[in-house]
Amino acid sequence: MTALPFLSVITRTCLRPVSLNRCIQSVIDQTCHDIEHVFLVDQSGAHPEGNILWANRQLAKYRKRAIGRYVFILDDDGMLIDKTFVARLKAHAEKMGYPDAILLRSRPSAGKKLPPDSVWDIDWEMWERPERWQGHAYSWAVSNGWWQSAIAAFGAPRGGDWHFGTALIESGAEIVRLHGVYSAQSMQRGYGRKFEDCPPDWFERVMQQVDGENLGANDWRLRLWQRG
C-alpha cells in the first residue's frame, strides 16, 4: 500500500497555462517530493455567481479529494518561493508534534508581507488570537482534518481567505508559526478575471508537457481534481 503524501498542494486554475506552468515548476523544484499536486480546473471561466466565488466553493465540495497529512492552497498565479519550503515545513511539523495548523509568511504581488507584522508578532503559543484573520491562503498549512472542517468558510460571498483563517482561529485549532522561510509569492493578474489566450485543450497540453519532461517515477502524483 502506497503511503499517503505529507502535503497536498491544491491549485485552482482557469485559462492561464503560462502561469500554471510556472506554478507547477515551483512545486517540482522542491527538494522534498513528499507531495501530491491536485488541480481544480475551470475550463470556462464564466459562472453566474462569479468565478472566484465558484472556485472557492469547489474547495469545500471536493475537499475529500485531498489526501495529504497537511493541505496547502497554491493558486495558478502563485509560486513557491523557497525550494526547501516543503522540507522545512515537514521538519517543523514533526518537531512540533504535528499541530492542527502552521502559520506561514508569504508575499502578495505588491511585495508586502502577509500576514502583517501585527498578526505575526502575537504570542500564539499563549493562545492569543486576532479578532479576525488578515492574510490569504498562502499563509496556512492545515492538517487534513481541520482543513476539511474549516474549508467551507472559504466559500463566503466575500473574502474567502479571511473567513477561512478566522474559522480556524475561532475553532480553537492549535496554531504554530514557521519562522525564517516564506511559503509563496503571489503573481496576481486581475484576481481571476484576466485570462491568457489559449486553445480549448490548454490544461491537457500543460499536463502533457509536465508529465513528459519533469516527473520522476514515484516522486509525486499529478491528479486531476475537478473540471468545471
DRENDO-1510 file (C-alpha; in Angstrom, 1 decimal, always signed):
<recs>
REC; n; res; u; v; w
REC; 1; MET; +0.0; +0.0; +0.0 .
REC; 2; THR; +1.4; +3.4; -1.0 .
REC; 3; ALA; +1.9; +5.8; +1.9 .
REC; 4; LEU; -0.1; +9.0; +1.9 .
REC; 5; PRO; +1.8; +12.1; +1.0 .
REC; 6; PHE; +2.8; +14.6; +3.6 .
REC; 7; LEU; +1.4; +17.6; +1.7 .
REC; 8; SER; -1.5; +18.1; -0.7 .
REC; 9; VAL; -0.8; +21.2; -2.8 .
REC; 10; ILE; -4.2; +22.4; -4.2 .
REC; 11; THR; -4.1; +24.6; -7.3 .
REC; 12; ARG; -7.2; +26.3; -8.7 .
REC; 13; THR; -6.6; +27.1; -12.4 .
REC; 14; CYS; -8.5; +28.7; -15.2 .
REC; 15; LEU; -7.3; +29.5; -18.7 .
REC; 16; ARG; -3.8; +30.5; -17.6 .
REC; 17; PRO; -1.3; +27.9; -19.0 .
REC; 18; VAL; +1.8; +30.1; -18.7 .
REC; 19; SER; +1.3; +31.0; -15.1 .
REC; 20; LEU; +0.2; +27.4; -14.3 .
REC; 21; ASN; +3.4; +26.0; -15.8 .
REC; 22; ARG; +5.4; +28.4; -13.6 .
REC; 23; CYS; +3.3; +27.3; -10.5 .
REC; 24; ILE; +3.8; +23.6; -11.3 .
REC; 25; GLN; +7.6; +24.1; -11.8 .
REC; 26; SER; +7.9; +25.7; -8.4 .
REC; 27; VAL; +6.4; +22.5; -6.9 .
REC; 28; ILE; +8.6; +20.2; -9.0 .
REC; 29; ASP; +11.7; +22.1; -7.9 .
REC; 30; GLN; +11.1; +21.3; -4.2 .
REC; 31; THR; +13.9; +19.4; -2.6 .
REC; 32; CYS; +11.2; +17.3; -0.7 .
REC; 33; HIS; +8.9; +15.4; -3.0 .
REC; 34; ASP; +6.5; +14.0; -0.3 .
REC; 35; ILE; +3.8; +15.9; -2.2 .
REC; 36; GLU; +0.7; +15.4; -4.3 .
REC; 37; HIS; -0.4; +18.3; -6.6 .
REC; 38; VAL; -4.1; +18.4; -7.0 .
REC; 39; PHE; -5.8; +20.6; -9.6 .
REC; 40; LEU; -9.3; +22.2; -9.6 .
REC; 41; VAL; -9.7; +23.1; -13.2 .
REC; 42; ASP; -12.2; +25.6; -14.6 .
REC; 43; GLN; -12.5; +25.2; -18.3 .
REC; 44; SER; -15.0; +28.0; -18.9 .
REC; 45; GLY; -14.1; +31.0; -16.7 .
REC; 46; ALA; -17.7; +32.1; -16.8 .
REC; 47; HIS; -20.0; +31.5; -13.8 .
REC; 48; PRO; -23.2; +33.4; -12.9 .
REC; 49; GLU; -22.1; +33.7; -9.2 .
REC; 50; GLY; -18.7; +35.0; -10.2 .
REC; 51; ASN; -15.5; +33.0; -11.0 .
REC; 52; ILE; -13.8; +33.5; -7.7 .
REC; 53; LEU; -16.8; +32.5; -5.6 .
REC; 54; TRP; -17.4; +29.5; -7.8 .
REC; 55; ALA; -13.8; +28.4; -7.4 .
REC; 56; ASN; -13.9; +29.0; -3.6 .
REC; 57; ARG; -16.9; +26.8; -3.2 .
REC; 58; GLN; -15.4; +24.0; -5.2 .
REC; 59; LEU; -12.7; +23.6; -2.5 .
REC; 60; ALA; -15.4; +22.6; +0.0 .
REC; 61; LYS; -17.4; +20.5; -2.5 .
REC; 62; TYR; -14.3; +18.3; -3.3 .
REC; 63; ARG; -12.5; +18.6; +0.0 .
REC; 64; LYS; -12.2; +14.9; +0.5 .
REC; 65; ARG; -10.0; +14.5; -2.7 .
REC; 66; ALA; -7.0; +16.0; -0.8 .
REC; 67; ILE; -5.3; +13.0; +1.0 .
REC; 68; GLY; -2.1; +14.6; +2.3 .
REC; 69; ARG; -1.4; +14.9; +6.0 .
REC; 70; TYR; -1.4; +18.7; +5.5 .
REC; 71; VAL; -3.1; +20.8; +2.9 .
REC; 72; PHE; -1.8; +24.0; +1.2 .
REC; 73; ILE; -3.6; +26.1; -1.4 .
REC; 74; LEU; -1.4; +27.5; -4.2 .
REC; 75; ASP; -3.4; +29.1; -7.0 .
REC; 76; ASP; -2.1; +29.2; -10.6 .
REC; 77; ASP; -1.0; +32.8; -10.2 .
REC; 78; GLY; +1.3; +31.9; -7.3 .
REC; 79; MET; +4.6; +30.0; -6.9 .
REC; 80; LEU; +6.5; +28.5; -4.1 .
REC; 81; ILE; +9.4; +30.8; -3.3 .
REC; 82; ASP; +11.9; +28.6; -1.4 .
REC; 83; LYS; +12.9; +25.2; -2.9 .
REC; 84; THR; +13.3; +23.9; +0.7 .
REC; 85; PHE; +9.8; +25.1; +1.7 .
REC; 86; VAL; +8.2; +21.6; +1.9 .
REC; 87; ALA; +11.2; +20.1; +3.5 .
REC; 88; ARG; +11.3; +22.7; +6.2 .
REC; 89; LEU; +7.5; +22.6; +6.7 .
REC; 90; LYS; +7.7; +18.8; +7.1 .
REC; 91; ALA; +10.6; +19.0; +9.6 .
REC; 92; HIS; +8.8; +21.8; +11.6 .
REC; 93; ALA; +5.5; +19.8; +11.7 .
REC; 94; GLU; +7.3; +16.7; +13.0 .
REC; 95; LYS; +9.3; +18.7; +15.6 .
REC; 96; MET; +6.1; +20.4; +16.9 .
REC; 97; GLY; +4.2; +17.2; +17.1 .
REC; 98; TYR; +2.0; +17.7; +14.0 .
REC; 99; PRO; -0.1; +20.7; +15.1 .
REC; 100; ASP; -3.5; +21.5; +13.7 .
REC; 101; ALA; -2.3; +24.4; +11.6 .
REC; 102; ILE; +1.0; +26.0; +10.7 .
REC; 103; LEU; +1.2; +29.8; +10.2 .
REC; 104; LEU; +3.4; +30.9; +7.3 .
REC; 105; ARG; +4.7; +34.2; +5.8 .
REC; 106; SER; +4.0; +34.9; +2.1 .
REC; 107; ARG; +4.3; +37.8; -0.3 .
REC; 108; PRO; +1.4; +39.2; -2.5 .
REC; 109; SER; +2.1; +40.8; -5.8 .
REC; 110; ALA; +2.7; +44.2; -4.1 .
REC; 111; GLY; +5.7; +42.7; -2.3 .
REC; 112; LYS; +4.5; +43.3; +1.3 .
REC; 113; LYS; +4.5; +40.5; +3.9 .
REC; 114; LEU; +1.4; +38.5; +4.8 .
REC; 115; PRO; +0.2; +38.1; +7.5 .
REC; 116; PRO; +1.2; +41.6; +8.6 .
REC; 117; ASP; +3.6; +42.0; +11.5 .
REC; 118; SER; +0.7; +42.9; +13.8 .
REC; 119; VAL; -0.6; +39.4; +13.4 .
REC; 120; TRP; +2.7; +37.6; +13.1 .
REC; 121; ASP; +4.0; +39.1; +16.4 .
REC; 122; ILE; +1.1; +37.9; +18.5 .
REC; 123; ASP; +2.0; +35.3; +21.1 .
REC; 124; TRP; +0.3; +32.4; +19.5 .
REC; 125; GLU; +1.9; +29.9; +21.9 .
REC; 126; MET; +0.0; +31.7; +24.7 .
REC; 127; TRP; -3.3; +31.3; +22.8 .
REC; 128; GLU; -3.6; +35.0; +21.9 .
REC; 129; ARG; -5.6; +35.4; +18.7 .
REC; 130; PRO; -6.5; +38.3; +16.4 .
REC; 131; GLU; -10.2; +39.2; +16.2 .
REC; 132; ARG; -10.2; +38.2; +12.6 .
REC; 133; TRP; -7.8; +36.9; +10.0 .
REC; 134; GLN; -5.7; +39.2; +7.8 .
REC; 135; GLY; -3.9; +37.4; +5.1 .
REC; 136; HIS; -4.5; +34.9; +2.3 .
REC; 137; ALA; -4.5; +31.1; +1.7 .
REC; 138; TYR; -0.7; +31.0; +1.3 .
REC; 139; SER; -0.4; +31.8; +5.0 .
REC; 140; TRP; -1.7; +28.3; +6.1 .
REC; 141; ALA; -0.6; +24.7; +6.0 .
REC; 142; VAL; -3.5; +23.0; +7.7 .
REC; 143; SER; -3.8; +19.4; +8.9 .
REC; 144; ASN; -6.2; +17.5; +6.8 .
REC; 145; GLY; -9.0; +17.0; +9.4 .
REC; 146; TRP; -9.0; +20.7; +10.4 .
REC; 147; TRP; -8.8; +21.7; +6.7 .
REC; 148; GLN; -11.9; +19.6; +6.0 .
REC; 149; SER; -13.8; +21.2; +8.8 .
REC; 150; ALA; -12.9; +24.8; +8.1 .
REC; 151; ILE; -12.7; +25.0; +4.3 .
REC; 152; ALA; -16.5; +25.6; +3.8 .
REC; 153; ALA; -15.8; +29.1; +5.2 .
REC; 154; PHE; -13.7; +29.7; +2.0 .
REC; 155; GLY; -17.0; +29.9; +0.1 .
REC; 156; ALA; -18.2; +33.0; +1.9 .
REC; 157; PRO; -19.6; +35.6; -0.6 .
REC; 158; ARG; -16.6; +38.0; +0.0 .
REC; 159; GLY; -13.1; +37.4; +1.2 .
REC; 160; GLY; -12.9; +33.6; +1.4 .
REC; 161; ASP; -9.3; +33.6; +2.6 .
REC; 162; TRP; -10.2; +35.8; +5.5 .
REC; 163; HIS; -13.3; +33.7; +6.5 .
REC; 164; PHE; -11.2; +30.5; +6.3 .
REC; 165; GLY; -8.4; +31.9; +8.6 .
REC; 166; THR; -10.9; +33.3; +11.0 .
REC; 167; ALA; -12.8; +29.9; +11.2 .
REC; 168; LEU; -9.5; +28.2; +12.1 .
REC; 169; ILE; -8.8; +30.7; +14.8 .
REC; 170; GLU; -12.3; +30.6; +16.3 .
REC; 171; SER; -12.4; +26.8; +16.2 .
REC; 172; GLY; -9.6; +26.6; +18.7 .
REC; 173; ALA; -7.2; +24.9; +16.4 .
REC; 174; GLU; -3.6; +24.6; +17.7 .
REC; 175; ILE; -1.6; +27.0; +15.6 .
REC; 176; VAL; +2.2; +27.3; +15.5 .
REC; 177; ARG; +4.4; +29.5; +13.3 .
REC; 178; LEU; +7.1; +28.6; +10.9 .
REC; 179; HIS; +9.9; +31.3; +11.1 .
REC; 180; GLY; +12.6; +32.1; +8.6 .
REC; 181; VAL; +11.0; +30.8; +5.4 .
REC; 182; TYR; +8.4; +32.2; +3.0 .
REC; 183; SER; +5.8; +30.0; +1.5 .
REC; 184; ALA; +4.7; +31.5; -1.7 .
REC; 185; GLN; +4.7; +34.6; -3.9 .
REC; 186; SER; +1.5; +35.8; -5.5 .
REC; 187; MET; +1.7; +36.9; -9.1 .
REC; 188; GLN; -1.9; +38.0; -9.4 .
REC; 189; ARG; -3.2; +39.1; -12.8 .
REC; 190; GLY; -6.7; +40.5; -12.4 .
REC; 191; TYR; -7.8; +38.5; -9.4 .
REC; 192; GLY; -9.1; +35.6; -11.5 .
REC; 193; ARG; -10.8; +37.9; -14.1 .
REC; 194; LYS; -8.0; +38.1; -16.7 .
REC; 195; PHE; -7.1; +35.0; -18.7 .
REC; 196; GLU; -4.5; +34.1; -21.3 .
REC; 197; ASP; -5.1; +33.3; -24.9 .
REC; 198; CYS; -5.0; +29.6; -25.1 .
REC; 199; PRO; -6.6; +26.7; -27.0 .
REC; 200; PRO; -9.5; +24.6; -25.6 .
REC; 201; ASP; -7.2; +21.8; -24.5 .
REC; 202; TRP; -4.8; +24.2; -22.7 .
REC; 203; PHE; -4.8; +22.1; -19.5 .
REC; 204; GLU; -4.1; +18.9; -21.3 .
REC; 205; ARG; -1.2; +20.5; -23.0 .
REC; 206; VAL; +0.3; +21.7; -19.8 .
REC; 207; MET; -0.1; +18.2; -18.2 .
REC; 208; GLN; +1.5; +16.5; -21.2 .
REC; 209; GLN; +4.4; +18.8; -21.1 .
REC; 210; VAL; +4.9; +18.4; -17.4 .
REC; 211; ASP; +4.4; +14.6; -17.4 .
REC; 212; GLY; +6.8; +14.2; -20.3 .
REC; 213; GLU; +9.6; +16.4; -19.1 .
REC; 214; ASN; +9.7; +16.6; -15.4 .
REC; 215; LEU; +8.0; +13.8; -13.4 .
REC; 216; GLY; +10.2; +11.2; -11.9 .
REC; 217; ALA; +8.9; +7.7; -11.0 .
REC; 218; ASN; +7.3; +7.5; -7.6 .
REC; 219; ASP; +8.2; +11.1; -6.7 .
REC; 220; TRP; +4.7; +12.6; -6.6 .
REC; 221; ARG; +1.4; +12.5; -8.5 .
REC; 222; LEU; -0.4; +14.9; -10.6 .
REC; 223; ARG; -4.1; +14.3; -10.0 .
REC; 224; LEU; -7.0; +16.0; -11.9 .
REC; 225; TRP; -9.5; +17.0; -9.3 .
REC; 226; GLN; -12.4; +18.8; -10.9 .
REC; 227; ARG; -13.3; +20.1; -14.3 .
REC; 228; GLY; -15.7; +23.0; -14.5 .
</recs>
